[in-house]
Amino acid sequence: MAVSEAQRKARDKWDKENTEKVQFKAPKGFNRMIEDRAKELGMSKAGYLKYAVRQEIKSAEDSHIVIKTHTDEG
């Protein structure tokens, strides 16, 4: 089913207001490891990365490890 121009604009507007892009460089082969693990778990690469980061943050919080963010430097 084709997406109408109005639907595309609405999606783009929502994305701009509610999401941000995260990018980083990694050693060769790292992308493949992420893709393989995501596939093992039945997830998309983006879904797996979000899951893995959330798990690490939860683990740090559960261990009472302080995570400094850019907003803490204020």
N, C-alpha and C positions, 0 to 999 in steps of 0.2 A: 504494500500500500504506500503510495507516494505521500510525502509530507508536504502540506501546503505551505506557501510563503508565510502566511499568518502563524501557522504552527511552528515553523522554523524560527521566526522572530520571537515568539513567546518563549520557546525553549532557550534561545540565545540570551534573552533578557533574564530568565530565571537563573541560568548558569552564571551569568555575570554577577548577579546579586547574591548568589548562594554558594558558589564554589571558587576555588583557587587552584592553580596548577602548581604541582611540586615536581621539580626536575633535579637530577643529580647525575654526575658522571661516575662510572664504576669500571673496574677492570674488565677486560675482555673475558667473556664466559659467564659473567655475573648475571646478565640478562637471561641467559639460557637456564641457569640454575633456578632463577625466580619462575620462569615459565614452566619448567619441569615440576617444581614443587606445587605451583598453583594447579597444574593439571592433575597431579596426584590427589589433591584435595577437592577437585571438581570446581575450582574457582577461576575467575579471570585473573590476569596478572595484576590489574589495579585492585581488584577485590582482595587478593592475597596480600598485597603490600599494605593496604589499609588494615587488614586483620592483624598482620604481624606487628605493625607499629602500635596498634591499640593494645595488643597482648603485652608488648614490652613496657608500655606506659603503665598498664595495670599492674604488672609485676613490680615495677619500680615503686609505685604508690603503695602496694601491699607490703613492700620491704622498707617503707619509709625513707626511700632514697629521694633526695631533693633533686628535682629536675629544673634547671634554670632556663627560662625562656627569654626571648627578646623583650617581653613586657616587664620582666623583673629588673632589667637594667636601667629603666626609666629615669 
